[in-house]
Amino acid sequence: MTLERANPANATDRLDAEVDATALPPLATPFASTCFGFEADFSADLRCIPMAVRRKLDLCGVKLKLQHWSELGEAERGELLDWADDAAAIEALRAHLLRRTATLKAGQARELPRASGEAWQQAHHLPEVVGASCAQLGLSLRREGWAQLDDLQRFALVKLSHPGHEHRNLPRALAEFGLLTPSPAAAEAPAAPHP
């Protein structure tokens, strides 16, 4: 199940005065403001940074810490989730976040190289980190399904597969995206007789 937050017309009106809300284009991709089912534990109040926002942060090259995120109000966090993800909006997001975080206790967010050619941006090649994490968890992956995923789904799987990550949500995400195949043991088990 994929949850989508409303994208109210006035959501960007409250943003920094330097960002003209009427100039922001509509969402460039349908998943720009999506929260996934595996994120349901925290998506209602946005206490953690959703994958859709994390992807936009990677695209604009800003390292927003959880401390920064926590200092923002729930409405402002919702605005960041609803923020469009086309090139102009991503530029506006970068400028907005650098200005906005300069006044936070956590200090100004750090600038990072912008995502370009990342594993999640490659639709035709399953990243080794995803395959290795699935193997570690004993999960059987439908590899041809990778190319059928959208950018945000691929981003989420790569992030959930990083070494050192607990991988708690990886099986849930794979199931949500329809990439799990029955395990060989389940496929070999005899079918239960019908009464």
Backbone as numpy.savetxt, mean C-alpha at the origin, in Angstrom:
# Nx Ny Nz CAx CAy CAz Cx Cy Cz
-11.36 -9.11 0.16 -12.20 -7.94 0.16 -11.32 -6.71 0.16
-11.63 -5.75 -0.67 -10.91 -4.49 -0.72 -11.85 -3.40 -0.23
-11.38 -2.62 0.72 -12.17 -1.53 1.25 -11.73 -0.25 0.60
-12.66 0.58 0.21 -12.30 1.88 -0.34 -12.88 2.96 0.53
-12.06 3.95 0.83 -12.54 5.09 1.60 -13.19 6.07 0.65
-14.12 6.80 1.18 -14.78 7.83 0.38 -13.75 8.88 0.00
-13.93 9.50 -1.14 -13.05 10.56 -1.59 -13.87 11.84 -1.65
-14.16 12.45 -0.47 -15.03 13.61 -0.45 -14.44 14.78 -1.22
-15.31 15.56 -1.83 -14.88 16.69 -2.65 -14.09 17.69 -1.83
-14.43 17.85 -0.55 -13.74 18.85 0.26 -12.53 18.30 1.00
-12.15 17.06 0.77 -11.03 16.47 1.51 -9.75 17.25 1.34
-9.45 17.70 0.16 -8.20 18.42 -0.06 -8.33 19.90 0.24
-9.55 20.42 0.48 -9.74 21.83 0.77 -9.01 22.24 2.05
-8.84 21.31 2.98 -8.22 21.63 4.25 -6.70 21.53 4.18
-6.17 21.16 3.07 -4.72 21.01 2.96 -4.04 22.36 2.92
-2.75 22.33 3.01 -1.92 23.51 2.99 -2.41 24.50 1.95
-2.43 25.77 2.29 -2.94 26.80 1.38 -2.15 26.85 0.08
-0.90 26.40 0.12 -0.08 26.45 -1.10 -0.51 25.41 -2.13
-1.26 24.41 -1.73 -1.72 23.39 -2.65 -3.16 23.73 -3.00
-3.40 24.14 -4.23 -4.74 24.51 -4.67 -5.55 23.23 -4.85
-6.52 23.01 -3.98 -7.31 21.78 -3.98 -8.06 21.59 -5.28
-8.49 22.67 -5.90 -9.25 22.53 -7.14 -8.35 22.14 -8.30
-7.04 22.35 -8.16 -6.11 22.01 -9.24 -5.72 20.54 -9.20
-5.97 19.86 -8.05 -5.59 18.45 -7.98 -6.52 17.62 -8.86
-5.95 16.81 -9.73 -6.78 15.98 -10.61 -7.44 14.86 -9.82
-8.46 14.25 -10.39 -9.08 13.11 -9.71 -8.07 11.97 -9.62
-8.41 10.95 -8.84 -7.52 9.81 -8.69 -7.11 9.27 -10.05
-5.82 9.10 -10.21 -5.32 8.61 -11.49 -5.51 7.10 -11.60
-5.52 6.43 -10.48 -5.72 4.99 -10.49 -6.81 4.65 -9.49
-7.59 3.64 -9.77 -8.70 3.32 -8.88 -8.26 2.83 -7.51
-7.01 2.43 -7.36 -6.55 1.91 -6.08 -5.80 2.92 -5.25
-5.76 4.16 -5.66 -4.98 5.17 -4.95 -5.44 5.35 -3.51
-6.72 5.17 -3.22 -7.22 5.36 -1.85 -7.81 4.07 -1.29
-7.25 2.96 -1.66 -7.74 1.65 -1.23 -7.07 1.18 0.05
-7.86 0.60 0.93 -7.32 -0.16 2.06 -7.74 -1.60 1.82
-6.82 -2.52 1.99 -7.10 -3.92 1.75 -7.76 -4.57 2.96
-8.38 -5.70 2.73 -9.00 -6.45 3.81 -8.00 -6.86 4.87
-6.77 -7.20 4.48 -5.77 -7.61 5.47 -5.32 -6.44 6.35
-5.70 -5.22 5.96 -5.39 -4.03 6.76 -6.56 -3.62 7.67
-7.60 -4.41 7.69 -8.84 -4.05 8.40 -8.62 -3.79 9.89
-7.61 -4.41 10.49 -7.36 -4.23 11.92 -7.08 -2.77 12.28
-6.55 -2.00 11.33 -6.21 -0.61 11.64 -6.74 0.40 10.65
-7.43 -0.03 9.60 -7.84 0.92 8.57 -9.01 1.81 8.97
-9.82 1.39 9.92 -10.97 2.21 10.32 -10.51 3.54 10.92
-9.47 3.51 11.76 -8.99 4.75 12.38 -7.63 5.19 11.81
-7.11 4.45 10.86 -5.83 4.77 10.19 -4.71 4.99 11.21
-4.64 4.13 12.22 -3.57 4.28 13.21 -2.21 3.83 12.68
-2.21 3.02 11.63 -0.97 2.64 10.94 -1.03 3.18 9.51
0.11 3.25 8.87 0.15 3.80 7.51 -0.29 2.72 6.52
-1.41 2.93 5.83 -1.89 1.92 4.87 -0.95 1.79 3.66
-1.02 0.64 3.03 -0.18 0.37 1.86 -0.37 1.43 0.77
-1.59 1.91 0.58 -1.83 2.91 -0.47 -1.03 4.18 -0.19
-0.94 4.59 1.07 -0.15 5.77 1.43 1.33 5.44 1.34
1.72 4.26 1.80 3.13 3.88 1.74 3.63 3.88 0.29
2.79 3.41 -0.64 3.16 3.42 -2.06 3.36 4.86 -2.54
2.45 5.76 -2.17 2.59 7.16 -2.58 3.83 7.79 -1.96
4.17 7.41 -0.75 5.40 7.91 -0.12 6.62 7.45 -0.90
6.63 6.19 -1.32 7.75 5.69 -2.13 7.82 6.43 -3.47
6.65 6.69 -4.06 6.62 7.39 -5.34 7.11 8.83 -5.24
6.81 9.49 -4.11 7.22 10.89 -3.98 8.58 11.03 -3.29
9.13 9.94 -2.76 10.46 9.98 -2.17 10.50 10.65 -0.81
9.53 10.32 0.05 9.49 10.88 1.40 9.39 9.74 2.40
10.25 9.77 3.42 10.24 8.78 4.50 9.41 9.35 5.64
8.15 8.95 5.70 7.26 9.38 6.76 7.26 8.29 7.82
7.75 8.61 9.01 7.80 7.64 10.10 6.42 7.48 10.73
6.24 6.38 11.44 4.98 6.17 12.15 4.75 7.29 13.16
5.82 7.82 13.73 5.69 8.94 14.67 5.10 10.16 13.97
5.56 10.45 12.75 4.96 11.55 11.97 3.47 11.29 11.78
3.17 10.07 11.31 1.80 9.68 11.00 0.90 9.85 12.23
1.41 9.43 13.38 0.64 9.49 14.62 0.37 10.93 15.07
1.28 11.83 14.73 1.09 13.23 15.08 0.03 13.92 14.23
-0.29 13.35 13.08 -1.33 13.91 12.22 -2.69 13.49 12.75
-3.68 14.33 12.59 -5.03 13.97 13.01 -5.62 12.93 12.06
-6.66 12.27 12.52 -7.30 11.23 11.70 -7.80 11.79 10.37
-8.36 12.99 10.38 -8.85 13.60 9.14 -7.70 13.84 8.16
-6.58 14.31 8.67 -5.43 14.58 7.80 -4.86 13.27 7.26
-4.84 12.22 8.08 -4.38 10.92 7.60 -5.31 10.42 6.49
-6.61 10.64 6.66 -7.58 10.28 5.63 -7.35 11.05 4.33
-6.98 12.31 4.46 -6.68 13.12 3.27 -5.49 12.55 2.51
-4.48 12.10 3.25 -3.31 11.51 2.59 -3.67 10.21 1.89
-4.55 9.43 2.50 -5.01 8.21 1.84 -5.79 8.55 0.57
-6.62 9.58 0.64 -7.44 9.98 -0.50 -6.67 10.74 -1.58
-5.45 11.13 -1.29 -4.65 11.93 -2.22 -4.47 11.15 -3.53
-4.61 11.84 -4.63 -4.44 11.22 -5.95 -3.00 10.74 -6.13
-2.78 9.89 -7.14 -1.44 9.36 -7.34 -0.88 9.59 -8.74
-1.45 10.55 -9.47 -0.85 10.89 -10.76 0.41 11.73 -10.50
1.20 11.99 -11.53 2.50 12.64 -11.37 2.40 14.00 -10.69
1.45 14.84 -11.10 1.32 16.17 -10.50 0.92 16.08 -9.03
0.02 15.18 -8.72 -0.42 15.01 -7.34 0.71 14.48 -6.46
1.52 13.59 -7.00 2.65 13.05 -6.24 3.66 14.17 -5.95
3.88 15.06 -6.90 4.77 16.21 -6.66 4.20 17.11 -5.57
2.89 17.37 -5.64 2.23 18.20 -4.62 2.30 17.52 -3.25
2.16 16.21 -3.22 2.25 15.46 -1.96 3.63 15.61 -1.34
4.65 15.49 -2.16 6.03 15.62 -1.66 6.22 16.99 -1.00
5.84 18.04 -1.70 6.00 19.40 -1.18 5.17 19.57 0.11
3.96 19.08 0.09 3.08 19.20 1.25 3.68 18.50 2.47
4.14 17.26 2.29 4.67 16.50 3.42 5.93 17.11 3.99
6.80 17.62 3.14 8.03 18.23 3.63 7.71 19.50 4.43
6.75 20.29 3.96 6.33 21.49 4.71 5.63 21.10 6.01
4.69 20.17 5.89 3.84 19.81 7.03 4.65 19.17 8.16
5.58 18.30 7.83 6.34 17.60 8.87 7.39 18.48 9.52
7.74 19.58 8.91 8.76 20.48 9.48 8.31 21.01 10.84
7.01 21.04 11.09 6.50 21.57 12.35 6.17 20.48 13.38
6.38 19.22 13.03 6.03 18.12 13.93 7.17 17.82 14.90
6.84 17.21 16.03 7.84 16.83 17.04 8.88 15.89 16.46
8.45 15.02 15.55 9.37 14.05 14.94 10.35 14.72 13.98
10.14 15.98 13.68 11.01 16.69 12.75 10.60 16.45 11.31
11.23 17.15 10.43 10.87 17.04 9.01 11.15 15.63 8.48
10.22 15.14 7.70 10.39 13.84 7.06 11.63 13.87 6.18
12.28 12.74 6.09 13.51 12.61 5.31 13.17 12.38 3.84
13.97 12.97 2.98 13.81 12.74 1.54 14.57 11.48 1.16
13.97 10.70 0.27 14.56 9.46 -0.23 14.53 9.47 -1.75
15.32 8.61 -2.38 15.18 8.47 -3.82 13.76 7.99 -4.14
13.20 8.48 -5.22 11.85 8.08 -5.62 11.87 6.68 -6.22
10.79 5.96 -6.00 10.68 4.60 -6.52 10.75 4.64 -8.05
11.65 3.87 -8.59 11.78 3.75 -10.04 12.41 2.40 -10.35
11.71 1.59 -11.11 12.23 0.27 -11.46 12.24 -0.70 -10.30
11.43 -0.44 -9.27 11.37 -1.32 -8.11 10.72 -2.65 -8.49
10.94 -3.65 -7.66 10.41 -4.99 -7.93 8.90 -4.97 -8.10
8.20 -4.16 -7.31 6.74 -4.09 -7.40 6.26 -3.37 -8.65
7.15 -2.66 -9.32 6.80 -1.95 -10.55 7.02 -2.83 -11.78
7.50 -4.05 -11.56 7.76 -4.99 -12.65 6.65 -6.03 -12.69
5.72 -5.87 -13.60 4.54 -6.73 -13.64 4.82 -8.13 -14.20
5.89 -8.30 -14.94 6.09 -9.57 -15.64 7.11 -10.49 -14.98
7.59 -10.10 -13.79 8.60 -10.94 -13.13 8.33 -10.97 -11.63
8.00 -12.15 -11.11 7.77 -12.31 -9.68 9.09 -12.06 -8.94
9.12 -11.12 -8.02 10.36 -10.83 -7.29 10.80 -12.02 -6.43
12.11 -12.21 -6.37 12.66 -13.31 -5.58 12.24 -13.23 -4.13
12.16 -12.00 -3.57 11.81 -11.84 -2.16 10.41 -12.38 -1.88
9.49 -12.23 -2.82 8.12 -12.74 -2.63 8.14 -14.27 -2.69
8.81 -14.81 -3.70 8.91 -16.26 -3.83 9.59 -16.90 -2.63
10.67 -16.27 -2.15 11.40 -16.81 -0.99 10.56 -16.77 0.28
9.82 -15.69 0.48 8.97 -15.58 1.67 7.85 -16.61 1.64
7.29 -16.83 0.45 6.24 -17.85 0.32 6.81 -19.23 0.61
8.00 -19.52 0.10 8.64 -20.81 0.35 8.91 -20.98 1.85
9.38 -19.93 2.50 9.67 -19.97 3.94 8.40 -20.29 4.74
7.27 -19.77 4.29 6.00 -20.00 4.98 5.29 -21.27 4.52
5.88 -21.97 3.53 5.26 -23.19 3.01 4.02 -22.91 2.17
3.98 -21.73 1.55 2.83 -21.36 0.72 3.10 -21.65 -0.73
2.11 -22.15 -1.41 2.21 -22.43 -2.83 1.56 -21.27 -3.58
2.35 -20.62 -4.42 1.95 -19.39 -5.08 1.61 -19.62 -6.54
0.53 -19.03 -6.99 0.14 -19.06 -8.40 0.96 -17.97 -9.10
2.13 -18.33 -9.60 3.10 -17.36 -10.13 2.58 -16.55 -11.31
1.77 -17.13 -12.16 1.26 -16.39 -13.33 0.31 -15.27 -12.90
-0.17 -15.31 -11.66 -1.08 -14.28 -11.17 -0.41 -12.95 -10.91
0.92 -12.95 -10.74 1.65 -11.71 -10.47 1.36 -10.64 -11.52
1.39 -11.00 -12.77 1.17 -10.04 -13.86 -0.25 -9.49 -13.87
-1.17 -10.19 -13.24 -2.57 -9.75 -13.22 -2.86 -8.78 -12.08
-1.91 -8.62 -11.18 -2.10 -7.72 -10.05 -1.90 -6.27 -10.47
-2.51 -5.35 -9.74 -2.25 -3.94 -10.00 -1.02 -3.50 -9.19
-0.58 -2.29 -9.45 0.62 -1.74 -8.80 0.56 -1.83 -7.28
-0.56 -1.46 -6.70 -0.68 -1.44 -5.25 -0.64 -2.85 -4.67
-1.26 -3.80 -5.31 -1.21 -5.18 -4.83 0.23 -5.70 -4.87
0.94 -5.44 -5.97 2.34 -5.88 -6.06 3.19 -5.18 -5.00
2.95 -3.89 -4.80 3.67 -3.13 -3.77 3.47 -3.78 -2.40
2.22 -4.08 -2.07 1.91 -4.67 -0.77 2.62 -6.00 -0.58
2.61 -6.86 -1.59 3.25 -8.17 -1.46 4.76 -8.05 -1.28
5.38 -7.13 -1.99 6.82 -6.94 -1.83 7.13 -6.43 -0.43
6.36 -5.45 0.04 6.60 -4.91 1.38 6.37 -5.97 2.46
5.33 -6.78 2.30 5.03 -7.82 3.27 6.04 -8.97 3.23
6.84 -9.04 2.18 7.82 -10.12 2.00 9.22 -9.75 2.44
9.45 -8.50 2.81 10.81 -8.08 3.17 11.40 -8.93 4.28
12.69 -9.26 4.16 13.36 -10.01 5.23 13.26 -9.24 6.55
13.06 -9.96 7.61 12.92 -9.34 8.91 11.48 -8.95 9.23
10.62 -8.96 8.22 9.21 -8.68 8.44 8.57 -9.95 8.98
7.62 -9.82 9.87 7.03 -11.01 10.49 6.16 -11.82 9.53
5.81 -11.29 8.41 5.03 -11.97 7.37 3.63 -12.37 7.83
3.13 -11.78 8.91 1.81 -12.15 9.44 0.70 -11.92 8.41
0.79 -10.82 7.68 -0.27 -10.49 6.73 -0.01 -11.02 5.31
1.16 -11.57 5.06 1.46 -12.07 3.71 0.48 -13.15 3.26
0.23 -14.19 4.05 -0.74 -15.20 3.60 -2.14 -14.62 3.38
-2.52 -13.68 4.24 -3.83 -13.05 4.10 -3.91 -12.24 2.81
-2.84 -11.50 2.50 -2.81 -10.70 1.28 -2.83 -11.59 0.04
-2.02 -12.65 0.05 -1.99 -13.58 -1.08 -3.37 -14.19 -1.33
-4.05 -14.57 -0.25 -5.39 -15.13 -0.39 -6.36 -14.08 -0.91
-6.26 -12.86 -0.38 -7.14 -11.77 -0.83 -6.95 -11.48 -2.31
-5.72 -11.58 -2.80 -5.42 -11.29 -4.20 -5.57 -12.51 -5.10
-5.97 -13.65 -4.54 -6.21 -14.86 -5.33 -4.96 -15.53 -5.86
-3.84 -15.42 -5.14 -2.58 -15.99 -5.63 -2.19 -17.31 -4.99
-2.92 -17.74 -3.98 -2.56 -19.01 -3.34 -3.12 -20.18 -4.13
-2.32 -21.23 -4.22 -2.80 -22.47 -4.84 -2.91 -23.50 -3.73
-3.73 -24.50 -3.93 -3.82 -25.54 -2.90 -2.46 -26.19 -2.71
-2.14 -26.53 -1.48 -0.87 -27.17 -1.21 -0.87 -28.55 -1.87
0.30 -29.08 -2.22 0.36 -30.40 -2.84 -0.31 -31.47 -1.98
-0.17 -31.37 -0.66 -0.78 -32.36 0.23 -2.31 -32.31 0.11
-2.85 -31.09 0.02 -4.31 -30.95 -0.11 -4.78 -31.45 -1.47
-3.95 -31.25 -2.50 -4.33 -31.69 -3.84 -4.30 -33.22 -3.94
-3.39 -33.86 -3.16 -3.27 -35.32 -3.23 -4.26 -36.04 -2.31
-4.81 -35.32 -1.35 -5.75 -35.96 -0.41 -7.00 -36.41 -1.14
-7.48 -37.61 -0.81 -8.69 -38.10 -1.49 -9.88 -37.25 -1.12
-10.76 -37.06 -2.06 -11.96 -36.28 -1.81 -12.87 -37.04 -0.86
-13.51 -36.30 0.00 -14.46 -36.93 0.94 -15.66 -37.47 0.16
-16.12 -38.64 0.52 -17.28 -39.20 -0.20 -18.52 -38.35 0.06
-19.35 -38.23 -0.96 -20.60 -37.47 -0.82 -21.64 -38.38 -0.19
-22.38 -37.90 0.78 -23.41 -38.74 1.43 -24.56 -39.04 0.50
